Amino acid sequence: MPGFELIGNEERAELNEIFDQSNGVLFAHGFIPQRNGRYRVREFEKSFSEKFKCSHVQATTSGTIAQYIAMLAMGVKAGDEVITQSFTFVATVEAIIAIGAVPVIVDIDDTYNMDPVALENAITQKTKLIIPVHMLGNTADMEYIQGIARRFKIPVLEDGCEALGAKYRGKYSGTLADAGIFSLDFAKTITTGEGGLIVSNNAEIHKFCREFHDHGHESNPALPRGRDTRTIPGLNFRMTEMQAAVGLAQLRKLDTIVAINRRNKQALKEVLKRSDKIKFRRITDDHDELADTLIFNFENDKLCNNFLKKYLVAGFLTKNVPDAIDWHFAGTWNHMFKNVPSYRDSWDTAWSKSAQLLNRSVAIPIFVKDSAEKMQERGEAIMRILATL
Ligand SMILES: Cc1ncc(COP(=O)(O)O)c(C=O)c1O
């Protein structure tokens, strides 16, 4: 699973350097004599852009805010329709509503991500943006989705918060479309405690994000910060040097995290493949998924619930499905749609296809600290439970 498992001496050393080399400067800007040339937020953005092969990276305080700013940068305004999916974290829809835009939420398919057919059916004259979410490590069907988006000339913002490190057709997921966002919160592949990133290859989108997240500062190199130029008002969503220091150490661990995820998931899946009672989620790029979660489903929810009772009693964990489904499935969000007329009276029935799939599904977290042998043992224990159903 995530970077929090591997927080240790490398992160501690990076943090100590802030005090040992840079006199404890925690602000991303200014303090020129004290910081001794180190700008850790900028270094983190640069390292990320080099690794992810995208021209522009903007660090922010969270993935939620990264999405909010990216949507503004992509021209989303109050009243515009933004299409996303029913299975996602609440943040995706919260950020749309925060702008005053209208969330148009479509069902998921057997990838547990946006169903491209449902997407196409949901497009109207008012559609301003499409946000596919790469849920639990599996990239959405991006070729299909981008094909539709191109045909209708609608930009795409990828939510890569749950798939940092996955690739699709050889490129990092999150860098495939017009822009992408990542979260660096406590539960993500790499973490800075809280934090987010906006990535793109579009200089205009990046310029807006950079300025908006920092009160409009243009960071004009010819002027001191107190005299800086500005053309748009913004807010403060700046990352601190402490977060970036941890991020630098975590980013160096990304390849290891992903490699162990894949080894461990494969070890578990190989054992569970022997069962004819479960069906695995369709992975769009089997070779390059993040592999931090194994999702499978049963023929019906009764069988699934029987399994879950025994699985949980045995002391095993699930990841979001079903333990935190209330935060990840729009059909449970009784608080979200009071001011969204299209869903005010139908939020609990609107996504029956997704509900039908999620109600008979189980998501198992894959941990980096487990060994492949441990995963095989866990697989055998799960097989014994499956045999009793
Ligand atoms: C799919 C998805 N989008 C957005 C977010 C929001 O990220 P953050 O917690 O950094 O605000 C999350 C975090 O859980 C997420 O899973």
The ligand as a Tripos MOL2 file, in Angstrom:
@<TRIPOS>MOLECULE
LIG
   16    16     1     0     0
SMALL
NO_CHARGES

@<TRIPOS>ATOM
      1 C1         -9.9180    9.8330   -5.7940 C.3       1 LIG1
      2 C2         -9.5180   10.9280   -4.8550 C.ar      1 LIG1
      3 N1         -9.6450   12.2040   -5.2560 N.ar      1 LIG1
      4 C3         -9.2930   13.2120   -4.4450 C.ar      1 LIG1
      5 C4         -8.8070   12.9920   -3.1810 C.ar      1 LIG1
      6 C5         -8.4980   14.1600   -2.3040 C.3       1 LIG1
      7 O1         -7.1600   14.2090   -1.8940 O.3       1 LIG1
      8 P1         -6.7570   14.9230   -0.5480 P.3       1 LIG1
      9 O2         -7.0500   13.9880    0.5910 O.co2     1 LIG1
     10 O3         -5.2820   15.1310   -0.6770 O.co2     1 LIG1
     11 O4         -7.4950   16.1940   -0.4480 O.co2     1 LIG1
     12 C6         -8.6660   11.6830   -2.7190 C.ar      1 LIG1
     13 C7         -8.1680   11.4120   -1.3540 C.2       1 LIG1
     14 O5         -8.5020   10.4410   -0.7100 O.2       1 LIG1
     15 C8         -9.0400   10.6160   -3.5760 C.ar      1 LIG1
     16 O6         -8.9510    9.3460   -3.1790 O.3       1 LIG1
@<TRIPOS>BOND
     1     1     2 1
     2     2     3 ar
     3     2    15 ar
     4     3     4 ar
     5     4     5 ar
     6     5     6 1
     7     5    12 ar
     8     6     7 1
     9     7     8 1
    10     8     9 2
    11     8    10 1
    12     8    11 1
    13    12    13 1
    14    12    15 ar
    15    13    14 2
    16    15    16 1
@<TRIPOS>SUBSTRUCTURE
     1 LIG1         1 GROUP 0 **** ****
